Amino acid sequence: MLELKLEGVSKQYNEKAAVDHIDLIFNNGIYGLLGANGAGKTTLLRMICNILRPTKGEVLCNGSPIQKLGGDYRRMLGYLPQEFGYYPDFTAWRYMMYLASLKALPKEMAKEKCRELLELVGLSGEAKQKIKTFSGGMIRRLGIAQALLNDPEILILDEPTAGLDPKERIRFRNIISALGSNRIVILSTHIVSDIAYIADRILIMKKGRIIKQGVPDDLTEFARGSVWECLVPENKAEEYNCKYAISNLKNMNGQVMLRIIAKEKPMENAVPEEPNLEDVYLYFTEEAGGQHDNF
């Protein structure tokens, strides 16, 4: 089985550590890399893709440094960056065939692969349309298709659902969910719902560090007993928002229902609730240096 290993990986720009001493091991499955914008997710993924060199540490594939593997590693890798390059006047079919030629796929094999992948991402009916006519969701799906052209053993997706509407997000998650059984899939996002139902393992990143990792069910157990709901007057909502970590709020006839993350019962009428992954994310990121002190 393929193993991707990060040993003490750091990336420093001047005096600032964008990624700070990360140790991780990846095997087949879907990994959700969760963190706010600026947490270091893209920098980490670019080092895994060998686009950036770590300031310290190494990325190893089956025990060998990826820099030494060179083209062998690139052939194992599929990558969808936040913004990927395409020619707007190309049709989806021409674009895919062009990339297949760059990857040195034989012509008949390329045709078969392009047909298969455009079908997988739901674009077979639009194969002859120019990419400039595509919606944002269609372009992201085309991005997934191009990342899979070489049947990669490692698939890296950086904020793949950015800018998509809810229907496109669901379609995208369904595509990704089907890909994790026989490859390593690493998906970065700052939107918890993108990975809540498909990730085998969650990695929570803050300020360049992995502050917590685990399977979703195990992570929710950490927040059990620290999630509360309570009704407060509308004019008091901002006061509580400053005092506590709030994962959700809902206006209800002049009152506000708050979902609060706190280790102690925040107020007399607070009712304990079952934690979800959004609560867990807030629980760990606030605990690891957030502004609130009610942990």
N, C-alpha and C positions, 0 to 999 in steps of 0.2 A: 504494500500500500504506500502511496505517495505521502511523504512528510515534508512540510514546509516549516522551517524553524527560524525564529528570530532570537538572537543571542545578544543582549545588551545593546540593542539598536537605539542610537541617538542621532539627532540632526540639529546642529546649532547654526544659527545665523547671528554673527557678531556675538553679543552677550546673551542672546535669547535662545532657549532650547525649544524648538518647535516640536520635537519628539524627544522624550527623556527616558532613556534606559528601559527599553521594552523587551521583555522575554515572552515569547508566545510559541505555541506549537499548533499547527493546523494539519488535520487529516480530512478525508472526504466528509462533506457536509456543508451546511450553510451557516456562515458566521455573520452576525449582525454587528457592525462597528458603529456604536451609537455615541454621538457627542454633538455639542453645540458647534456652530460655525466658528472656526478659529481654534478648535480643540487640538488640531494636528492630524486629523484623519487623512486628508489628501496627501500631506507630506509622507505619512506612514505608507500609504498605498503606493506612492511613486517610488519609494525605496524598495518595496516588495516587487515592483515591476522593473527594477533596475534602471529607472529613469534618473533617479537621484542616488548618489553614493552616501551612505551613512557617515557622519563625522566619527562615530565610534560604533563598534559592534559589527555583526555580520548577519546576512540573510542566507540561510542554507537550504538547499533542496536535496533531500535524501543524503544529507551529510556533506554535500559539496557547496562551496561558496558560489552564489549565482553569477558573480563576475567571471569566474573561471569556466562556467558552463557555457557562457556566450550564447550562440545561436541555438544550441540544444535547449536552453532554458526558454528563449523567446518562442520556440515552437510549442512549448508546453503551455504558453500563457495567452489568455484572452483578456483584453482590457477595454473597458468603457469609461473614459474620463468624463468629468462634468460637461465639458464641451469637446465634441469630437469633430474632426474635419470631414467635410463632404463637399461635393460639387453640386450646387443647387440646380444646374441645368441637366445633370445626369438623371436618368430614371433609376428607380431602386434596383432594377435588374442590372443595368449597365454598371452602377456603382459596385454592386456585389461582385460581378464578374471581374471588374477592374481590380478590386482588392484580392480576389482569388488568384489572379495572375501574379500579383505582387508576392503572394505567398507560395508561388510556384506550384499551384494545383494543376494537374493535367486538365485539358479543356472539358472533356466529357465528365470527369469527376467534379469539376467546378460547377458545371450546369446542374448536375444532380444535387450537389450540396446547396447551391443557391436556391433551387426550387424547394428543397426540404426546409431550409431555414426561414425563407419568406413565408412558407406555410405555418411553421411553428409560431412565428410572431404575428400571424394574422394579417400579412401584407401581400399574400399571393394575388389577390384581386387588384392590387395597386402597383404591381411590379413594373408596369409600363408607364406609370405616372412619373413626372419629374418631381424630384425631392422638394423643390421650392413650393410645391402645392401642398405639402404634407403639414399636418398639425404637429404641435410639439410632442404629443404622445406617439404619433406615427414615427417621428424622427428618432425618439428614444428606443422604440421597438426595432427600428432599422439598426440602431447602434448595438443592440443586443445581438442581432443577426450577424453583423460584421465581426463582433467579438468571438462568435462561435465558429467562424469559418474553418479554423484549423483544428476543430474539435478539442479545445484546450482542456488540459487536466487541472489547470488553475484559472479561475474566472474572477476578475477583479472589477467591481462595479462601484463607481464613485458618485454618490448622490444620484442614483439612476432615475428617481421619480420626481426630481426637481421640476416644478412647473406643470405637472400633470394634473388633470382633473380627477375627481374621485373614481370615475369609471375606468379611466386609463390606469390609475394606481392598482386597482383590483386586477385588471388584465395583466399588468406587469408582474405583480406578485405571483399570479398563477403560473406565468412562464418561468420565473425564477425557481419556484417551488419544485418544478419538475426536473430541474437541472442538478440538484445537489446530491443525488444518490451515488453518482460515480465520478465526482470531481470535487475539488475544493472551490467553494464559492464564498468570496468575501465581499459583503455589501455594506457600504458606508452610508449613513443617513443621520439627520438630526430629527427625523420624524418617527416616533416610536411605532406608530401603526404600520409603517412599511415593513417591519420585521417581526412584529408581535406574534404572527401566526405561522411564519415560515422558517425562522432561524432555529437551528439546532443548538446554537450557543450564542450568547450575547456578550459583547465586549464593550464596556462603558469607558469612554475616554474623556479626560478633562485636563486642560493645560499640558498637553503632551504626554500624559501618563495614562496607562490603563488602571483605573481606580477600582474596578470590580469586573469579574467575568464569571460566567456560569450558564447552566441551562435555565430557560425562562422560569420553570416551576420552582426551582431552587432559589432563584433570585427573589421571587415574590415572597417567599417565606421570611426573608430578612426584614421586609417591611410590614409583616403582620403585626398588628397591635399599634401601628404608627400612622394609620389612615383613618380619618374622622370626617363625618359630615355634620354640619350644623347650620341652622338658620340664623341670620343676623339682620338687623335693620339695614336698609340700603345705605344710610348715611354713615354706617360703621364699617362697611365693607373695605374701604381703602385702608383704614386703620389696621384691620386684621391682615390685609394683604402685605402691609409693611412688616408686621410682626411675625407672620408665619409663612411657610412655603405652601402655596395654593396650587393644586394641580387642576382644579376646575371650579367654575362658579356659574350659577344660573339664577337669573332674576325671576322672582315669584311674587307678584302682587305687592310691590313695595318692600319686599324682603329679598335677601340674597342667600341662596344655598351655597355654602363653601365646602369644598373638599380639601381638607387640610392634612399636611404631612407633619406630624409632631410625635415625639416619643411619649410625651405626657398628654393627658386629656386637656385640650386647649380651652374648653369652657364647659359649663355645667350641662348644657343641652346637647353636647357633642355625642354622636353615636358612632361606634366603631364600624368600619367597612372592610370588605375584602380588598386587598391590594391588587392592582393591575400593573402592567409593565410600565405605564406612564408614571404611576406612583413610585415604582421602584427606581426609575431613572432620576426622578426629582429627589427621592430619598438619598440616593448615593451622591449625586452631584452637589446637593446642598450640604450634606454632611461633610463632604471633602472640600470644605473651604467656601461654602455659600455665605450669603449675608445674614441668614437667619440663625438664631442661637437656640432654637427650641428643639434641639436634637439631644 
